[in-house]
Amino acid sequence: MEEVTPINVITLQLQSNEFAPIFSLKFFLKTHFINKTNLLILAALLLLYSDHFMNIYTYLCFLTTIAILISFITRKLNDNIQYTIAITATSMAGSLFLVLLGYFGWFNLDDIATRVIERIDFKDFLLNGILGFLLFAGALGIKLPVLNNQKWEITTFALFSTLASTFFIGFLLYGIALLFGWHIDLIYCILFGALISPDDPIAVLAIIKNLKAPKRLSMQVEGESLFNDGIGLVIFTTVFAVAFGGHEPTASGILHLFFKEALGGIAFGLVLGLFAHYLISATDDGSLEILLTLIVPTAGFMLANLLHVSGALAMVVAGILIGNWTRYTGFSKQSQRYLDHFWEMIDHFLNSLLFILIGLAILLIHVSWQGLILIFLAIPVCLICRYASVWLPFQVMKRYRKYNPYTMKVLTWGALRGGLALAMALSIPSGQFYIEGLEMDVRDLILGMTYAVVAFSILVQGMTIETLIRKSKEATMRERGYTGIGLAK
């Protein structure tokens, strides 16, 4: 008779029926003494059948608790470490540990965790869920006078630099692949450029904003990240249609998409903001005033998606309107004090959950050894192309304004990518194009490159950008005649 061991028990359960959780736990408890090793095995059994007992909400509750605890421990250990970086790093380390266990065939915990992440559906959770809350919360803190002072820089970087970076990345990546003898259709390379070129407003606001950079420097980075969603979405949607729709785009089709998505989102945001403003102004109940702001990122964001306009731009516009007008004319004095605290709490809570999911998303990536070459090369490719796309218009703008000597470095190194790029990469269908030589599906390659750039952006750029910002502050103080980044002398 085969020896009864914890490993055999778990292996047996993998082959059993849907009632296995109950029988396996009873069998385990009857045949084993309770000690540290067996408690670990018991925990593995509970995790193994978690999807029998728990729904998506349960998973999110536990993941959020873990993220908040990581944030708490980080703050206790070192105040200088960004909580979002600590959460992502810890989550990635845990995911890699699970992959390692799976590689050696221990408990199959990596398969279990992967099923959990797939059930949560990262793409839908972000793009159709918490994105509206995070963008609205970030836009509430945008000061209109500072934004107006940087309007030309923000417009240029959001429009020209995003488009230029898309093609720079696409052609450079295509050329590198050819050097290695791998044929990847140019359209797929440009598709990757389209999803990775826009700065991620969530990552930027979560990391750059907390560093208390000079107002105008911060506004250039934050403002661009908030407003380049429109052009980024148009580019990605257009290239996506060409890659997988089987038809060539037309100028009228692109313009129609732009006006409907981008300008439609801005117009809808104005209407939504005005609607919320008049509701808030009609009551003096402080609690109700705060609650009414929730209309914007909930029903407002969903309605924008149903109308097929940019919900992201709608949240930004409505947030700026409420933050700069309603804040001073519609809210009572008590509500003015609580508005920022309320939305900072929501922002912190949802960011904690988002960044732990970003770390766990590594479990969804399947790459070949050959593919790792392009995946790691994607990081310098994106940085070089970002620098080039910003450098070109900057040469013109600096003729008319004086800028801090660290502006270019901060605009390049501070262009963080995050969950939005991952969500777009996950929307790419699989099985469309198999890359000979790399032995990979094009979706897996794009997802792998995207994750590498996002992870590097959050962990490396996010941790080191503070040094550049500190030097920019020192340079501003040394240079007499400067009152801030991008402000005329």
The 8 nearest C-alpha neighbors of each residue, nearest first, counted from 0:
[[1, 2, 3, 4, 7, 8, 11, 30],
 [2, 0, 3, 7, 4, 8, 11, 6],
 [1, 3, 4, 0, 7, 5, 8, 6],
 [2, 4, 7, 1, 5, 8, 30, 6],
 [3, 5, 7, 6, 2, 8, 31, 9],
 [6, 4, 8, 7, 9, 40, 3, 37],
 [7, 5, 9, 8, 4, 10, 106, 40],
 [8, 6, 10, 4, 5, 9, 11, 3],
 [7, 9, 5, 11, 6, 10, 4, 12],
 [8, 10, 12, 6, 11, 7, 5, 13],
 [11, 9, 7, 13, 12, 8, 6, 14],
 [12, 10, 8, 9, 13, 14, 7, 15],
 [11, 13, 15, 9, 14, 10, 19, 8],
 [14, 12, 10, 11, 15, 9, 16, 19],
 [15, 13, 12, 11, 16, 10, 19, 9],
 [14, 16, 12, 13, 19, 11, 17, 18],
 [17, 15, 19, 18, 14, 12, 13, 20],
 [16, 18, 19, 15, 20, 51, 21, 48],
 [19, 17, 16, 20, 21, 22, 15, 23],
 [18, 20, 22, 17, 16, 21, 23, 15],
 [21, 19, 23, 22, 18, 24, 48, 17],
 [20, 22, 24, 19, 23, 18, 25, 26],
 [23, 21, 25, 19, 24, 20, 26, 18],
 [24, 22, 26, 20, 25, 21, 19, 27],
 [23, 25, 27, 26, 21, 22, 28, 20],
 [26, 24, 22, 28, 27, 23, 29, 21],
 [27, 25, 23, 29, 24, 28, 22, 30],
 [26, 28, 24, 30, 25, 29, 23, 31],
 [27, 29, 25, 26, 30, 31, 24, 32],
 [30, 28, 26, 27, 31, 25, 32, 24],
 [29, 31, 27, 28, 26, 32, 3, 25],
 [32, 30, 28, 29, 27, 33, 37, 5],
 [31, 33, 34, 30, 37, 28, 29, 27],
 [32, 34, 37, 31, 38, 35, 28, 36],
 [33, 35, 37, 36, 38, 32, 31, 39],
 [34, 36, 38, 37, 39, 33, 40, 32],
 [37, 35, 39, 38, 34, 40, 33, 41],
 [36, 38, 40, 39, 34, 35, 33, 41],
 [37, 39, 41, 35, 40, 36, 34, 42],
 [38, 40, 42, 36, 37, 41, 43, 35],
 [41, 39, 37, 43, 42, 38, 44, 36],
 [40, 42, 38, 44, 43, 39, 37, 45],
 [43, 41, 39, 45, 40, 44, 38, 46],
 [42, 44, 40, 46, 41, 45, 47, 39],
 [45, 43, 47, 41, 42, 46, 40, 48],
 [46, 44, 42, 47, 43, 48, 49, 41],
 [45, 47, 49, 43, 44, 48, 42, 111],
 [46, 48, 44, 45, 49, 43, 111, 108],
 [49, 47, 51, 50, 46, 45, 20, 44],
 [48, 50, 46, 52, 51, 53, 47, 45],
 [49, 51, 53, 48, 52, 54, 115, 47],
 [52, 50, 48, 49, 53, 20, 17, 54],
 [53, 51, 49, 50, 48, 54, 45, 20],
 [52, 54, 50, 49, 57, 51, 55, 58],
 [55, 53, 57, 56, 58, 50, 52, 51],
 [54, 56, 58, 57, 119, 59, 53, 118],
 [55, 57, 59, 58, 54, 60, 53, 119],
 [58, 56, 60, 54, 55, 59, 53, 61],
 [57, 59, 55, 61, 60, 56, 62, 54],
 [58, 60, 62, 56, 57, 61, 63, 55],
 [61, 59, 57, 63, 58, 62, 56, 64],
 [60, 62, 64, 58, 63, 59, 65, 57],
 [63, 61, 59, 65, 64, 60, 58, 66],
 [62, 64, 66, 352, 60, 65, 61, 59],
 [63, 65, 61, 67, 62, 66, 68, 60],
 [64, 66, 62, 68, 63, 67, 69, 61],
 [67, 65, 63, 69, 64, 351, 68, 86],
 [68, 66, 70, 64, 69, 65, 71, 63],
 [67, 69, 71, 65, 70, 66, 64, 72],
 [70, 68, 66, 72, 67, 71, 73, 86],
 [69, 71, 67, 73, 82, 68, 72, 74],
 [72, 70, 68, 74, 69, 73, 67, 75],
 [73, 71, 75, 69, 74, 70, 68, 76],
 [74, 72, 70, 76, 75, 71, 77, 69],
 [73, 75, 78, 71, 77, 72, 76, 70],
 [76, 74, 72, 73, 77, 71, 78, 70],
 [75, 77, 73, 74, 72, 78, 71, 80],
 [78, 76, 74, 79, 75, 73, 80, 72],
 [77, 79, 74, 80, 76, 75, 73, 81],
 [78, 80, 77, 81, 74, 73, 82, 76],
 [81, 79, 78, 77, 82, 73, 85, 84],
 [82, 80, 84, 83, 85, 79, 206, 462],
 [81, 83, 85, 70, 84, 86, 80, 73],
 [84, 82, 86, 81, 85, 354, 87, 351],
 [83, 85, 87, 81, 82, 86, 458, 88],
 [84, 86, 82, 88, 83, 87, 89, 81],
 [85, 87, 83, 89, 84, 88, 355, 90],
 [88, 86, 358, 90, 84, 354, 355, 89],
 [89, 87, 91, 85, 90, 86, 84, 92],
 [90, 88, 92, 86, 91, 87, 85, 93],
 [89, 91, 358, 87, 93, 355, 92, 88],
 [92, 90, 358, 94, 88, 93, 89, 359],
 [93, 91, 89, 95, 94, 90, 88, 96],
 [92, 94, 96, 90, 91, 95, 89, 97],
 [95, 93, 91, 97, 96, 92, 359, 90],
 [94, 96, 98, 92, 97, 93, 99, 91],
 [95, 97, 99, 93, 94, 98, 92, 100],
 [98, 96, 109, 100, 94, 99, 95, 108],
 [99, 97, 95, 101, 109, 96, 100, 102],
 [98, 100, 102, 96, 97, 101, 95, 103],
 [101, 99, 97, 105, 103, 98, 102, 104],
 [100, 102, 104, 98, 107, 99, 109, 103],
 [103, 101, 99, 104, 100, 98, 105, 97],
 [104, 102, 100, 101, 105, 99, 98, 107],
 [103, 105, 101, 102, 107, 100, 106, 99],
 [104, 106, 100, 107, 103, 101, 108, 102],
 [105, 107, 108, 104, 9, 43, 101, 100],
 [108, 106, 101, 109, 110, 105, 104, 111],
 [107, 109, 111, 106, 110, 97, 112, 101],
 [108, 110, 97, 112, 98, 101, 111, 107],
 [111, 109, 113, 108, 107, 112, 114, 101],
 [110, 112, 108, 114, 109, 113, 47, 115],
 [111, 113, 115, 109, 114, 110, 108, 116],
 [114, 112, 110, 116, 115, 111, 362, 109],
 [115, 113, 117, 111, 112, 116, 118, 110],
 [114, 116, 112, 118, 113, 117, 111, 119],
 [117, 115, 119, 113, 118, 114, 112, 120],
 [116, 118, 114, 120, 119, 115, 113, 121],
 [117, 119, 115, 120, 116, 114, 55, 121],
 [118, 120, 116, 117, 55, 121, 115, 124],
 [121, 119, 117, 118, 122, 123, 124, 116],
 [120, 122, 124, 123, 119, 125, 422, 116],
 [123, 121, 422, 125, 124, 120, 126, 425],
 [124, 122, 127, 126, 125, 120, 121, 128],
 [123, 125, 128, 121, 122, 127, 120, 126],
 [124, 126, 128, 129, 130, 123, 122, 127],
 [125, 127, 123, 130, 128, 122, 124, 422],
 [128, 126, 123, 125, 124, 129, 130, 301],
 [129, 127, 124, 125, 130, 126, 123, 131],
 [128, 130, 125, 132, 131, 133, 124, 127],
 [131, 129, 133, 125, 132, 126, 128, 134],
 [130, 132, 296, 134, 129, 133, 300, 135],
 [133, 131, 296, 135, 129, 130, 134, 136],
 [132, 134, 136, 130, 135, 131, 346, 137],
 [135, 133, 137, 131, 136, 132, 315, 314],
 [136, 134, 314, 318, 138, 132, 137, 133],
 [135, 137, 133, 139, 134, 138, 342, 132],
 [136, 138, 134, 135, 139, 140, 133, 204],
 [137, 139, 318, 135, 315, 141, 319, 140],
 [140, 138, 322, 318, 136, 319, 137, 141],
 [139, 141, 138, 137, 142, 322, 136, 319],
 [142, 140, 138, 139, 319, 143, 137, 146],
 [141, 143, 145, 144, 146, 140, 323, 319],
 [142, 144, 146, 145, 147, 141, 323, 319],
 [145, 143, 147, 146, 142, 148, 149, 141],
 [146, 144, 148, 147, 143, 142, 149, 215],
 [147, 145, 143, 149, 148, 144, 150, 142],
 [146, 148, 150, 144, 149, 145, 143, 151],
 [147, 149, 145, 146, 150, 144, 486, 151],
 [150, 148, 146, 147, 152, 151, 153, 145],
 [149, 151, 147, 153, 152, 148, 154, 146],
 [152, 150, 154, 153, 149, 155, 148, 147],
 [151, 153, 155, 149, 154, 150, 156, 219],
 [152, 154, 223, 150, 156, 151, 155, 157],
 [155, 153, 151, 157, 152, 156, 150, 158],
 [156, 154, 152, 158, 159, 153, 157, 151],
 [155, 157, 160, 153, 158, 154, 159, 152],
 [156, 158, 227, 154, 223, 155, 161, 153],
 [159, 157, 155, 156, 161, 160, 154, 230],
 [158, 160, 162, 155, 161, 156, 163, 157],
 [161, 159, 156, 388, 163, 162, 389, 164],
 [160, 162, 164, 163, 159, 158, 196, 157],
 [161, 163, 165, 159, 160, 164, 158, 166],
 [162, 164, 160, 165, 166, 161, 388, 159],
 [165, 163, 167, 161, 388, 166, 162, 384],
 [164, 166, 192, 193, 162, 163, 168, 167],
 [167, 165, 169, 168, 164, 163, 189, 170],
 [166, 168, 164, 169, 170, 165, 384, 171],
 [169, 167, 192, 171, 166, 165, 170, 172],
 [168, 170, 189, 188, 166, 192, 172, 167],
 [169, 171, 173, 172, 167, 168, 166, 174],
 [172, 170, 174, 168, 173, 169, 167, 175],
 [171, 173, 175, 169, 174, 170, 168, 176],
 [174, 172, 170, 176, 171, 175, 185, 188],
 [173, 175, 171, 177, 172, 176, 170, 178],
 [176, 174, 178, 172, 177, 173, 171, 179],
 [175, 177, 181, 173, 179, 178, 174, 172],
 [176, 178, 180, 174, 181, 179, 175, 182],
 [179, 177, 175, 176, 180, 174, 181, 173],
 [180, 178, 176, 177, 181, 175, 182, 174],
 [179, 181, 177, 178, 176, 182, 436, 175],
 [182, 180, 176, 177, 179, 436, 183, 435],
 [181, 183, 177, 184, 180, 176, 434, 435],
 [184, 182, 185, 181, 434, 173, 176, 187],
 [183, 185, 186, 187, 182, 188, 173, 432],
 [184, 186, 188, 187, 173, 183, 189, 169],
 [185, 187, 189, 184, 188, 242, 190, 238],
 [188, 186, 190, 189, 185, 184, 191, 242],
 [187, 189, 169, 185, 191, 190, 186, 173],
 [190, 188, 169, 192, 186, 191, 187, 166],
 [191, 189, 187, 193, 192, 188, 238, 186],
 [190, 192, 188, 189, 193, 194, 195, 445],
 [193, 191, 165, 189, 168, 169, 195, 190],
 [192, 194, 165, 190, 235, 191, 196, 195],
 [193, 195, 191, 420, 192, 196, 235, 423],
 [194, 196, 192, 193, 420, 197, 191, 449],
 [195, 197, 193, 192, 161, 165, 164, 194],
 [198, 196, 161, 231, 195, 227, 199, 228],
 [199, 197, 224, 414, 416, 415, 200, 196],
 [198, 200, 416, 201, 202, 417, 224, 415],
 [201, 199, 224, 203, 225, 202, 204, 198],
 [202, 200, 204, 199, 203, 205, 133, 134],
 [201, 203, 205, 417, 199, 200, 204, 415],
 [204, 202, 200, 207, 206, 205, 201, 415],
 [203, 205, 208, 201, 202, 206, 207, 200],
 [204, 206, 202, 203, 201, 208, 207, 209],
 [205, 207, 203, 209, 204, 208, 202, 461],
 [208, 206, 203, 210, 209, 204, 205, 212],
 [209, 207, 204, 210, 206, 211, 205, 217],
 [210, 208, 211, 207, 206, 205, 204, 212],
 [209, 211, 207, 208, 212, 465, 206, 468],
 [212, 210, 209, 208, 213, 207, 217, 214],
 [211, 213, 217, 210, 468, 214, 216, 208],
 [214, 212, 216, 215, 217, 483, 211, 472],
 [215, 213, 217, 216, 218, 212, 483, 145],
 [216, 214, 218, 484, 217, 213, 483, 219],
 [215, 217, 484, 219, 213, 218, 214, 212],
 [216, 218, 214, 215, 220, 212, 219, 221],
 [217, 219, 215, 221, 222, 216, 220, 214],
 [220, 218, 216, 222, 217, 221, 153, 223],
 [219, 221, 217, 223, 218, 222, 224, 410],
 [222, 220, 218, 224, 223, 219, 217, 225],
 [223, 221, 218, 225, 219, 224, 220, 153],
 [222, 224, 153, 157, 226, 220, 225, 221],
 [225, 223, 200, 198, 221, 222, 227, 226],
 [226, 224, 222, 200, 223, 227, 221, 228],
 [227, 225, 223, 228, 224, 222, 157, 229],
 [226, 228, 157, 229, 230, 224, 223, 231],
 [227, 229, 231, 226, 230, 232, 225, 197],
 [230, 228, 261, 232, 227, 231, 233, 226],
 [229, 231, 233, 232, 227, 228, 234, 158],
 [232, 230, 228, 234, 229, 233, 197, 227],
 [231, 233, 235, 229, 230, 234, 228, 236],
 [234, 232, 230, 236, 231, 235, 257, 237],
 [233, 235, 237, 231, 232, 236, 193, 238],
 [234, 236, 193, 232, 238, 237, 233, 239],
 [235, 237, 239, 233, 234, 238, 232, 240],
 [238, 236, 240, 234, 239, 235, 233, 241],
 [239, 237, 241, 235, 240, 236, 190, 242],
 [238, 240, 236, 242, 237, 241, 235, 243],
 [241, 239, 244, 237, 238, 243, 242, 236],
 [240, 242, 238, 244, 239, 246, 243, 245],
 [243, 241, 239, 240, 244, 186, 238, 245],
 [242, 244, 240, 245, 241, 239, 431, 246],
 [245, 243, 240, 241, 246, 242, 239, 247],
 [244, 246, 243, 241, 242, 247, 240, 248],
 [247, 245, 241, 244, 248, 240, 242, 243],
 [246, 248, 241, 249, 245, 240, 244, 242],
 [249, 247, 252, 246, 241, 250, 253, 237],
 [250, 248, 252, 251, 253, 247, 254, 246],
 [249, 251, 253, 252, 254, 248, 255, 256],
 [252, 250, 254, 249, 253, 255, 248, 256],
 [251, 253, 249, 255, 250, 254, 256, 248],
 [252, 254, 256, 250, 255, 251, 257, 249],
 [255, 253, 257, 251, 256, 252, 258, 250],
 [256, 254, 252, 258, 253, 257, 251, 259],
 [255, 257, 253, 259, 254, 258, 260, 252],
 [258, 256, 254, 260, 261, 255, 259, 233],
 [259, 257, 262, 255, 256, 261, 260, 254],
 [258, 260, 263, 256, 257, 308, 255, 262],
 [261, 259, 308, 309, 263, 257, 258, 264],
 [260, 262, 229, 264, 257, 263, 258, 309],
 [261, 263, 258, 265, 264, 259, 260, 266],
 [264, 262, 259, 266, 260, 308, 261, 265],
 [263, 265, 309, 313, 308, 267, 261, 262],
 [264, 266, 268, 262, 313, 263, 267, 312],
 [267, 265, 263, 269, 268, 264, 262, 270],
 [266, 268, 264, 270, 269, 265, 313, 271],
 [313, 267, 269, 317, 271, 265, 316, 266],
 [268, 270, 272, 266, 267, 271, 317, 273],
 [271, 269, 267, 273, 272, 268, 274, 266],
 [270, 272, 268, 274, 269, 273, 267, 275],
 [271, 273, 317, 269, 275, 274, 270, 268],
 [272, 274, 276, 270, 275, 271, 269, 277],
 [275, 273, 271, 272, 276, 277, 270, 278],
 [274, 276, 278, 272, 273, 277, 279, 271],
 [277, 275, 273, 279, 274, 278, 325, 272],
 [278, 276, 280, 279, 274, 275, 281, 273],
 [277, 279, 275, 281, 276, 280, 274, 282],
 [278, 280, 276, 288, 281, 277, 282, 329],
 [279, 281, 329, 277, 278, 282, 276, 330],
 [282, 280, 278, 279, 277, 283, 329, 276],
 [283, 281, 284, 280, 279, 288, 278, 287],
 [284, 282, 285, 331, 281, 288, 280, 330],
 [283, 285, 287, 282, 286, 288, 331, 334],
 [286, 284, 334, 288, 287, 283, 333, 331],
 [287, 285, 289, 288, 284, 290, 334, 291],
 [288, 286, 290, 284, 289, 285, 291, 282],
 [289, 287, 285, 279, 291, 286, 290, 284],
 [290, 288, 286, 287, 291, 292, 338, 285],
 [289, 291, 287, 292, 288, 293, 286, 294],
 [292, 290, 288, 293, 289, 294, 287, 279],
 [291, 293, 294, 290, 289, 295, 275, 288],
 [294, 292, 291, 295, 290, 296, 297, 289],
 [295, 293, 292, 297, 291, 298, 296, 299],
 [294, 296, 299, 293, 297, 292, 298, 300],
 [297, 295, 131, 300, 132, 299, 293, 294],
 [296, 298, 294, 299, 300, 295, 293, 301],
 [299, 297, 301, 300, 294, 302, 295, 296],
 [298, 300, 295, 302, 297, 301, 296, 294],
 [301, 299, 296, 303, 310, 302, 297, 298],
 [300, 302, 298, 304, 303, 299, 305, 297],
 [303, 301, 305, 299, 304, 300, 298, 306],
 [302, 304, 310, 306, 300, 301, 305, 308],
 [305, 303, 307, 301, 306, 302, 310, 308],
 [304, 306, 302, 307, 303, 301, 308, 300],
 [305, 307, 303, 304, 308, 302, 301, 309],
 [308, 306, 304, 305, 303, 260, 309, 259],
 [307, 309, 260, 264, 263, 303, 306, 259],
 [308, 310, 264, 260, 311, 312, 261, 313],
 [309, 311, 313, 303, 300, 312, 304, 264],
 [310, 312, 314, 309, 313, 315, 131, 134],
 [313, 311, 315, 264, 314, 309, 310, 265],
 [268, 312, 314, 264, 310, 265, 316, 311],
 [315, 313, 135, 317, 311, 312, 316, 318],
 [314, 316, 312, 318, 138, 313, 317, 135],
 [315, 317, 268, 319, 313, 318, 314, 312],
 [318, 316, 272, 268, 320, 314, 319, 315],
 [317, 319, 139, 138, 135, 315, 321, 316],
 [320, 318, 322, 316, 138, 139, 317, 321],
 [321, 319, 317, 323, 318, 322, 324, 272],
 [322, 320, 325, 318, 324, 319, 323, 326],
 [323, 321, 139, 319, 326, 320, 318, 324],
 [322, 324, 320, 321, 319, 326, 325, 143],
 [325, 323, 326, 321, 320, 327, 322, 328],
 [324, 326, 321, 329, 328, 327, 276, 322],
 [325, 327, 322, 324, 330, 321, 328, 323],
 [326, 328, 325, 324, 329, 330, 323, 335],
 [329, 327, 325, 326, 330, 324, 280, 331],
 [328, 330, 280, 325, 279, 326, 327, 331],
 [331, 329, 326, 334, 335, 328, 327, 332],
 [330, 332, 334, 333, 335, 283, 285, 329],
 [333, 331, 335, 334, 330, 336, 327, 285],
 [332, 334, 331, 336, 335, 285, 337, 330],
 [335, 333, 337, 285, 331, 336, 332, 330],
 [336, 334, 332, 338, 333, 337, 330, 326],
 [337, 335, 334, 333, 338, 332, 339, 340],
 [336, 338, 334, 340, 335, 339, 341, 333],
 [339, 337, 341, 335, 340, 334, 336, 342],
 [338, 340, 342, 341, 337, 343, 336, 335],
 [341, 339, 343, 337, 338, 342, 344, 336],
 [340, 342, 338, 344, 339, 343, 337, 345],
 [341, 343, 345, 344, 339, 340, 136, 346],
 [344, 342, 346, 340, 345, 341, 339, 347],
 [343, 345, 347, 342, 341, 346, 348, 340],
 [346, 344, 342, 348, 343, 347, 349, 341],
 [345, 347, 343, 344, 349, 348, 133, 350],
 [348, 346, 344, 350, 345, 349, 343, 351],
 [347, 349, 345, 351, 346, 350, 344, 352],
 [350, 348, 352, 351, 346, 347, 353, 345],
 [349, 351, 353, 347, 352, 348, 346, 354],
 [352, 350, 348, 349, 66, 354, 353, 347],
 [351, 353, 63, 349, 350, 355, 354, 66],
 [354, 352, 350, 356, 355, 351, 349, 357],
 [353, 355, 357, 356, 87, 351, 352, 350],
 [354, 356, 358, 87, 357, 352, 90, 353],
 [357, 355, 359, 353, 354, 358, 360, 352],
 [358, 356, 354, 360, 355, 359, 353, 418],
 [357, 359, 91, 90, 87, 355, 356, 360],
 [358, 360, 356, 361, 357, 94, 90, 91],
 [361, 359, 357, 362, 358, 363, 356, 116],
 [360, 362, 359, 363, 364, 358, 94, 91],
 [361, 363, 360, 364, 113, 359, 94, 109],
 [364, 362, 361, 360, 113, 365, 117, 116],
 [365, 363, 361, 362, 447, 366, 443, 446],
 [366, 364, 443, 363, 367, 447, 362, 444],
 [367, 365, 370, 364, 443, 368, 439, 444],
 [368, 366, 370, 369, 438, 439, 371, 437],
 [367, 369, 371, 370, 366, 372, 437, 438],
 [370, 368, 437, 367, 371, 372, 436, 438],
 [369, 371, 367, 372, 368, 437, 373, 366],
 [370, 372, 374, 368, 369, 373, 375, 367],
 [373, 371, 370, 374, 375, 369, 376, 368],
 [374, 372, 376, 375, 371, 370, 377, 448],
 [373, 375, 448, 371, 377, 372, 376, 447],
 [374, 376, 377, 373, 372, 378, 371, 451],
 [377, 375, 373, 378, 374, 379, 372, 380],
 [376, 378, 380, 374, 375, 379, 448, 373],
 [377, 379, 452, 376, 381, 380, 375, 382],
 [380, 378, 382, 381, 377, 376, 383, 375],
 [379, 381, 377, 383, 378, 382, 384, 376],
 [382, 380, 384, 378, 379, 383, 385, 377],
 [381, 383, 379, 385, 384, 380, 386, 378],
 [384, 382, 386, 380, 385, 381, 379, 387],
 [383, 385, 387, 381, 386, 382, 164, 167],
 [384, 386, 382, 388, 383, 387, 164, 381],
 [385, 387, 383, 389, 384, 411, 388, 390],
 [386, 388, 390, 384, 389, 385, 383, 391],
 [389, 387, 160, 385, 164, 386, 163, 390],
 [388, 390, 386, 387, 391, 160, 392, 393],
 [391, 389, 393, 387, 388, 392, 386, 394],
 [390, 392, 393, 389, 394, 388, 387, 395],
 [393, 391, 395, 394, 390, 389, 396, 155],
 [392, 394, 396, 390, 395, 391, 397, 389],
 [395, 393, 392, 391, 397, 396, 390, 398],
 [394, 396, 393, 392, 397, 398, 391, 399],
 [397, 395, 393, 398, 399, 394, 392, 400],
 [396, 398, 400, 399, 395, 394, 401, 393],
 [399, 397, 396, 395, 400, 394, 401, 393],
 [398, 400, 397, 396, 401, 395, 487, 402],
 [401, 399, 397, 487, 398, 402, 396, 485],
 [400, 402, 397, 487, 485, 488, 403, 486],
 [403, 401, 485, 484, 404, 400, 406, 397],
 [402, 404, 405, 406, 484, 475, 471, 474],
 [405, 403, 406, 402, 471, 474, 407, 408],
 [406, 404, 408, 403, 471, 407, 409, 467],
 [405, 407, 409, 403, 408, 404, 410, 402],
 [408, 406, 410, 409, 405, 411, 390, 404],
 [409, 407, 411, 405, 406, 410, 412, 467],
 [408, 410, 413, 412, 406, 411, 407, 405],
 [411, 409, 407, 413, 408, 412, 406, 414],
 [410, 412, 408, 409, 386, 413, 414, 385],
 [411, 413, 409, 414, 410, 408, 460, 464],
 [412, 414, 409, 410, 411, 415, 464, 460],
 [415, 413, 198, 411, 412, 410, 416, 220],
 [414, 416, 456, 413, 198, 203, 199, 202],
 [417, 415, 199, 453, 198, 456, 202, 420],
 [416, 418, 453, 202, 199, 419, 420, 415],
 [417, 419, 421, 420, 422, 357, 416, 353],
 [420, 418, 422, 421, 417, 423, 199, 126],
 [419, 421, 423, 422, 418, 194, 195, 417],
 [422, 420, 424, 418, 419, 423, 425, 449],
 [421, 423, 122, 419, 425, 420, 424, 418],
 [424, 422, 426, 420, 425, 421, 419, 194],
 [423, 425, 421, 426, 446, 422, 427, 420],
 [424, 426, 422, 423, 427, 421, 122, 446],
 [427, 425, 423, 424, 428, 422, 122, 421],
 [426, 428, 425, 424, 442, 429, 423, 239],
 [429, 427, 426, 442, 430, 431, 425, 243],
 [428, 430, 442, 431, 427, 440, 441, 443],
 [429, 431, 432, 440, 428, 433, 442, 441],
 [430, 432, 429, 428, 433, 441, 440, 243],
 [433, 431, 441, 430, 440, 434, 429, 442],
 [434, 432, 440, 439, 441, 435, 431, 430],
 [435, 433, 439, 437, 438, 440, 436, 432],
 [434, 436, 438, 437, 433, 181, 182, 439],
 [437, 435, 438, 181, 434, 369, 180, 439],
 [436, 438, 369, 439, 370, 435, 434, 367],
 [437, 439, 436, 435, 434, 367, 440, 433],
 [440, 438, 437, 434, 433, 441, 367, 443],
 [439, 441, 433, 443, 442, 432, 434, 430],
 [440, 442, 444, 443, 432, 433, 445, 439],
 [443, 441, 445, 440, 444, 429, 446, 427],
 [444, 442, 446, 440, 441, 445, 447, 365],
 [443, 445, 441, 447, 442, 446, 448, 440],
 [446, 444, 448, 442, 447, 443, 449, 441],
 [447, 445, 449, 443, 424, 444, 448, 442],
 [446, 448, 444, 450, 449, 445, 443, 374],
 [449, 447, 374, 451, 445, 450, 446, 377],
 [448, 450, 446, 452, 447, 451, 445, 453],
 [449, 451, 453, 447, 452, 448, 454, 446],
 [450, 452, 448, 454, 449, 453, 455, 447],
 [451, 453, 455, 378, 449, 450, 454, 456],
 [454, 452, 456, 450, 416, 417, 455, 451],
 [453, 455, 451, 457, 456, 452, 458, 450],
 [456, 454, 452, 459, 458, 453, 457, 451],
 [455, 457, 460, 453, 415, 454, 459, 458],
 [456, 458, 461, 454, 455, 460, 459, 453],
 [457, 459, 455, 461, 84, 456, 454, 462],
 [460, 458, 455, 462, 461, 456, 457, 463],
 [461, 459, 456, 463, 462, 464, 457, 458],
 [460, 462, 457, 459, 458, 464, 463, 456],
 [461, 463, 459, 460, 458, 464, 465, 457],
 [464, 462, 460, 465, 461, 466, 459, 467],
 [465, 463, 467, 466, 461, 460, 462, 468],
 [464, 466, 468, 463, 467, 469, 210, 462],
 [467, 465, 469, 464, 468, 463, 470, 471],
 [468, 466, 470, 464, 469, 465, 471, 409],
 [467, 469, 471, 465, 470, 466, 212, 472],
 [468, 470, 472, 466, 471, 467, 465, 473],
 [471, 469, 473, 467, 472, 468, 474, 466],
 [470, 472, 468, 474, 473, 469, 405, 475],
 [473, 471, 475, 469, 470, 474, 468, 476],
 [472, 474, 470, 476, 475, 471, 477, 469],
 [475, 473, 471, 477, 476, 472, 470, 478],
 [476, 474, 472, 478, 473, 477, 471, 481],
 [475, 477, 473, 474, 478, 472, 479, 481],
 [478, 476, 474, 475, 479, 473, 472, 481],
 [479, 477, 475, 476, 481, 474, 480, 403],
 [478, 480, 481, 477, 476, 475, 482, 488],
 [479, 481, 488, 478, 482, 487, 475, 483],
 [482, 480, 479, 483, 488, 478, 475, 486],
 [481, 483, 486, 480, 484, 475, 488, 487],
 [484, 482, 486, 481, 215, 485, 213, 475],
 [483, 485, 215, 216, 402, 403, 486, 213],
 [484, 486, 402, 483, 401, 215, 487, 400],
 [487, 485, 483, 484, 488, 482, 401, 400],
 [486, 488, 400, 401, 485, 481, 482, 402],
 [487, 480, 481, 486, 401, 482, 400, 485]]
